[in-house]
C-alpha cells in the first residue's frame, strides 16, 4: 500500500476522532510506518500541549537572574574593551612623546634663533628684488615659524591627551571593578536559582517515579489476583477477563542529574555544547549544541531535556509535522532551528519543569505517558 504523504496525513488527521486525532510528529510517523527511536505508540494530542505557558514566579526569577547576569557581563566586557583601547592609546602616546619632545625642542630653538636674529630677517626682506620676491620671503619666514609653533603645540596636545586618557583609564578601572562585582552577584543569584530548581525537580521526579512504580506494582497485583480468581471460578472459566485491570508499564528511575550549575554561562555552554553536538551528530539538528546549551542556561533547565524529546518525537528533527518542530509541539512552526530550540526550551521551562518527570510526561503525552517518560529518560542518559 502506498504510504501517505505528510500533507495527506495532516489532512486526514483533522478528520479522525479525537482519540486518534491531533497526533504530533511521532504519531504521524507511526501511522506512515517511518521508524522512530523506540516509538511504537502514537504520541500525545497536539492540541492538548500548552505551547505558550506563562512563567510562574519562580521561573520568572530564573529568567530575570539570567537577564541580569548577561547584562552585567556585557557591561563588564564593554568596559574591558574600552580599558584595552585606552591602554593601547597610552602606549602609543608614550612611545611617540620622546620624538615629539625632540622636535618641539628643535622648534623652540629655531623660534628663539629667529627672534634673536631678527635683523637678518629684516635685511632679507629689504633686499628683495621686487614685491613678489618680498612676499615669497615673507611667506617662507611665516611658514617656518608656523611649523615650529605647530610642533610645540602638538607636544602640548599629546601631553594633554595622555593625561585625559590616563584619567579615563583610572575611572574605567573603578567602573570595571564595580561591574565585575555586579556580574559576580548576578551570577551567584542565577546559580542559586538554578540549583534550587534542580533540587526541587530532582526530589519531585524521584518522588513521582517512586509513586508511579508503586501504583504500577499495585495495579499488577490487583490484576494478578483478579486473573487468579477468574481461573478458579469454574462458572466463569469461559468468560474473558475483560474486567481485569491491565497494569501500566514499569517506570524508569529519573535520569542521573549531572548538570553542574556552579559555573558561569560560558563555562556551562563550553561543557554542554560539545556533549549535545555529539548526541546530534548526523541528525537534522547537527551543530545546534551551543544553541541548546545557551537556551538551557537562559531558562534554567536540564540541557538534555529538549534534545531528548526531539529524539523521541522526530528522530532528532528528521521527521517533523511542522517546519523545525522536532518535538510534537502542538501545531507551531519556526523559521530556523535556533528560533525553534529557544521557543521549545522556553516552553518546557515555563510549563513542564526543569527536567523530565511523570507529571510532565502526563501533561506532554497523556495517552502513553509511561512509555514517553521512559524513552525521554533513556535518551537523556545518552547525552
C-alpha positions in Angstrom: 0.0 0.0 0.0 1.3 3.4 -0.9 2.4 5.5 2.1 0.5 8.7 2.8 2.5 11.9 2.5 2.9 14.1 5.5 0.5 16.6 3.9 -2.2 14.0 3.4 -1.6 12.6 6.8 -2.0 16.1 8.3 -5.3 16.5 6.4 -6.6 13.1 7.4 -5.6 13.7 11.0 -8.1 16.5 11.3 -10.9 14.2 10.2 -10.1 11.4 12.7 -11.9 11.0 16.1 -10.3 12.9 18.9 -8.9 9.6 20.4 -6.7 9.3 17.3 -6.5 12.9 16.1 -4.2 15.7 16.5 -1.1 13.5 16.5 2.2 15.2 16.9 5.3 14.3 14.8 6.0 10.9 16.3 2.3 9.8 16.0 2.2 10.8 12.3 5.3 8.9 11.5 3.9 5.9 13.4 0.9 5.9 11.1 3.1 6.2 8.0 5.4 3.4 9.0 8.5 5.5 9.4 10.7 4.2 12.3 11.4 6.3 15.3 13.7 6.0 18.3 11.9 3.4 20.3 8.4 4.6 19.3 5.6 2.1 18.9 2.6 4.2 20.0 1.1 7.4 18.7 2.1 10.5 20.7 0.0 13.0 22.6 -2.8 15.2 21.3 -1.1 18.2 19.8 -3.9 20.5 20.8 -3.5 19.4 24.4 0.0 20.7 24.6 0.3 24.2 26.1 2.8 25.8 23.7 2.6 29.2 25.3 2.7 28.7 29.1 3.1 31.6 31.5 6.2 31.5 33.7 5.4 31.3 37.4 7.1 33.4 40.0 10.0 31.1 40.4 10.6 30.7 36.7 10.4 34.5 36.3 13.2 34.7 38.9 15.3 32.3 36.9 14.8 34.2 33.7 15.4 37.6 35.5 18.6 36.4 37.0 19.8 35.2 33.6 19.0 38.6 32.0 20.7 40.5 34.9 23.8 38.3 34.7 24.1 38.6 30.9 23.6 42.3 31.1 26.2 42.7 33.8 28.7 40.6 31.8 28.1 42.5 28.6 28.6 45.8 30.5 31.8 44.5 32.0 33.0 43.3 28.6 32.3 46.7 27.1 34.3 48.4 29.9 37.2 46.0 29.5 37.3 46.7 25.7 37.4 50.5 26.5 40.2 49.9 29.0 42.2 48.0 26.5 41.6 50.7 23.8 42.8 53.4 26.3 45.8 51.3 27.4 46.9 50.9 23.8 46.4 54.6 23.2 48.5 55.4 26.2 51.3 53.1 24.9 51.2 54.8 21.5 51.4 58.3 23.1 54.2 57.3 25.5 56.1 55.8 22.5 55.6 58.9 20.4 56.3 61.5 23.1 60.2 61.3 23.1 60.3 62.0 19.4 57.8 64.8 19.6 59.7 66.3 22.6 62.8 66.4 20.5 61.0 68.0 17.6 59.4 70.6 19.9 62.8 71.4 21.4 64.3 71.9 18.0 61.3 74.1 17.0 61.6 76.2 20.2 65.3 76.7 19.4 64.6 77.7 15.9 62.0 80.3 17.0 64.4 81.7 19.5 67.0 82.0 16.9 64.6 83.7 14.6 63.7 86.2 17.3 67.4 86.7 18.2 68.4 87.2 14.6 65.5 89.5 13.6 67.9 92.0 12.0 68.9 89.3 9.4 65.3 88.6 8.7 64.6 92.3 8.1 67.6 92.5 5.9 66.4 89.5 3.9 63.0 91.2 3.4 64.5 94.6 2.4 66.9 93.1 -0.1 64.0 91.6 -2.1 64.4 92.3 -5.8 60.7 93.1 -6.2 57.4 92.9 -4.4 56.8 89.2 -5.5 60.2 88.3 -4.1 59.4 90.2 -0.9 56.1 88.2 -0.5 57.8 84.9 -1.1 60.4 85.7 1.6 57.8 86.8 4.0 55.7 83.6 3.3 58.7 81.4 3.8 59.6 83.1 7.1 56.0 82.7 8.3 55.7 79.1 7.3 59.0 78.3 9.2 57.6 80.0 12.3 54.2 78.2 11.9 55.8 74.8 11.6 57.9 75.3 14.7 54.8 76.6 16.6 52.8 73.6 15.4 55.5 71.2 16.7 55.4 72.8 20.1 51.5 72.8 20.1 51.5 69.1 19.1 53.7 68.2 22.1 51.2 70.0 24.4 48.2 68.3 22.7 49.9 64.9 23.1 50.6 65.5 26.8 47.0 66.7 27.4 45.6 63.7 25.6 47.8 61.4 27.6 46.6 63.0 30.8 43.0 62.6 29.8 43.4 59.0 28.7 45.1 58.1 31.9 42.3 59.7 33.9 39.7 57.9 31.8 41.5 54.6 32.3 41.6 55.0 36.0 37.9 55.8 36.1 37.2 52.8 33.9 39.1 50.5 36.2 37.0 51.7 39.1 33.8 51.1 37.0 35.1 47.7 35.9 35.6 46.6 39.5 32.0 47.7 40.2 30.7 45.9 37.1 32.7 42.8 38.0 31.1 42.9 41.4 27.6 43.3 39.8 28.3 40.4 37.5 29.5 38.2 40.3 26.4 39.0 42.4 24.1 38.3 39.4 25.9 35.0 38.7 25.5 33.9 42.3 21.8 34.7 42.2 21.5 32.8 38.8 23.3 29.8 40.2 21.3 29.8 43.4 18.0 29.9 41.4 19.1 27.1 39.1 20.4 24.9 41.8 17.2 25.4 43.7 15.2 24.4 40.6 17.4 21.4 40.1 16.9 20.3 43.7 13.2 20.7 43.6 12.9 18.9 40.3 15.1 16.0 41.4 13.1 15.5 44.6 9.8 15.8 42.6 11.0 13.4 39.9 12.2 10.8 42.4 9.0 11.1 44.4 6.7 10.8 41.4 8.7 8.0 39.9 8.5 6.1 43.1 4.8 6.7 43.4 4.3 5.6 39.8 6.2 2.5 40.3 4.2 1.7 43.4 1.0 2.3 41.6 2.1 0.0 38.8 3.0 -2.7 41.2 -0.3 -2.3 43.0 -2.2 -2.5 39.6 -0.2 -5.6 38.7 -1.0 -7.2 42.0 -4.7 -6.5 41.6 -4.7 -7.7 38.0 -2.9 -10.9 39.1 -5.4 -11.5 41.9 -8.4 -11.0 39.5 -6.8 -13.3 36.9 -6.3 -16.0 39.5 -9.9 -15.6 40.8 -11.2 -15.8 37.3 -9.3 -19.0 36.6 -10.5 -20.5 39.9 -14.1 -19.8 39.1 -15.4 -22.7 37.0 -18.6 -21.0 36.2 -16.7 -18.1 34.7 -13.9 -20.1 33.1 -15.1 -19.4 29.6 -15.5 -15.7 30.2 -12.8 -13.3 29.0 -11.3 -11.4 31.9 -12.5 -8.1 30.4 -12.9 -6.5 33.8 -9.3 -7.2 34.8 -7.2 -4.2 35.1 -4.1 -4.0 32.9 -1.0 -2.8 34.8 0.8 0.1 33.2 4.4 -0.3 32.1 7.2 0.0 34.5 8.5 3.5 35.3 12.2 4.1 34.9 14.2 5.9 37.6 14.8 9.6 36.9 17.9 10.2 34.7 21.1 10.8 36.6 21.4 14.6 37.1 25.0 15.5 36.4 24.2 19.1 35.5 26.6 21.4 37.4 25.2 24.9 37.8 28.3 26.0 39.8 29.8 27.8 36.8 29.2 30.8 34.7 27.2 30.9 31.5 30.2 30.5 29.1 31.6 27.6 31.2 28.2 25.9 31.1 28.0 26.3 27.4 31.5 25.1 26.8 30.7 22.0 28.9 27.3 21.1 27.3 27.6 22.2 23.7 30.1 19.5 22.7 28.1 16.8 24.5 24.9 17.8 22.7 26.7 18.1 19.4 28.0 14.6 19.8 24.4 13.4 20.5 23.0 15.2 17.5 25.8 14.3 15.1 24.4 13.2 11.7 20.9 14.4 12.5 18.9 17.3 11.0 19.9 19.4 14.1 23.6 18.6 13.9 25.7 21.5 15.2 23.0 23.0 17.4 24.7 22.1 20.6 25.6 25.6 21.5 22.1 26.8 20.8 20.6 24.2 23.1 23.2 25.0 25.8 22.6 28.7 25.7 18.9 28.2 25.8 19.2 25.8 28.8 21.3 28.4 30.7 18.9 31.2 29.8 15.8 29.4 31.0 17.4 27.3 33.7 16.6 23.7 32.7 18.4 20.5 32.2 20.2 20.9 28.9 19.4 17.3 27.9 15.6 17.6 28.2 14.7 19.2 24.9 17.2 17.3 22.7 16.0 14.0 24.2 12.3 14.9 23.4 13.4 15.6 19.8 14.8 12.1 19.5 11.6 10.5 20.8 9.3 12.7 18.8 11.0 13.1 15.5 14.3 11.2 15.4 16.1 14.4 16.2 14.3 16.5 13.6 14.4 14.1 10.8 10.6 13.9 10.5 8.6 17.0 11.6 4.9 17.7 11.2 5.6 21.4 11.1 8.7 23.3 9.9 11.5 22.9 12.5 9.1 21.4 15.0 11.1 18.4 16.2 9.2 18.0 19.5 5.5 17.4 18.6 5.0 20.9 20.0 1.4 21.5 19.0 1.0 23.0 15.6 3.8 25.5 16.0 6.3 26.1 13.2 9.5 28.1 13.2 11.8 29.6 10.6 15.1 28.2 11.9 16.4 25.7 14.4 17.7 28.5 16.6 14.3 30.0 17.0 12.7 26.6 17.4 15.1 25.4 20.1 14.8 28.7 22.1 11.0 28.5 21.8 10.8 24.9 22.9 13.2 25.2 25.8 11.3 28.3 27.0 8.0 26.4 26.8 9.5 23.4 28.7 10.9 25.6 31.4 7.6 27.6 31.9 5.1 24.8 31.5 6.8 21.4 32.1 9.5 22.0 34.6 13.3 21.7 35.0 13.5 18.1 33.7 11.5 15.1 32.7 9.1 13.8 35.4 6.0 11.7 35.5 3.8 14.8 35.9 5.5 16.5 32.9 5.0 13.3 30.9 1.3 13.1 31.8 0.9 16.7 30.6 3.1 16.3 27.5 1.9 12.9 26.4 -1.3 11.8 28.2 -2.2 8.6 26.3 1.2 6.8 26.8 2.9 8.9 29.3 4.8 6.0 31.0 6.4 5.0 27.7 7.2 8.6 26.8 8.7 9.2 30.2 10.9 6.1 30.0 12.1 6.9 26.4 12.9 10.5 27.2 14.7 9.4 30.4 16.8 6.9 28.3 17.6 9.5 25.6 18.8 12.0 28.3 21.1 9.3 29.7 22.8 9.2 26.3 23.8 12.8 26.3 
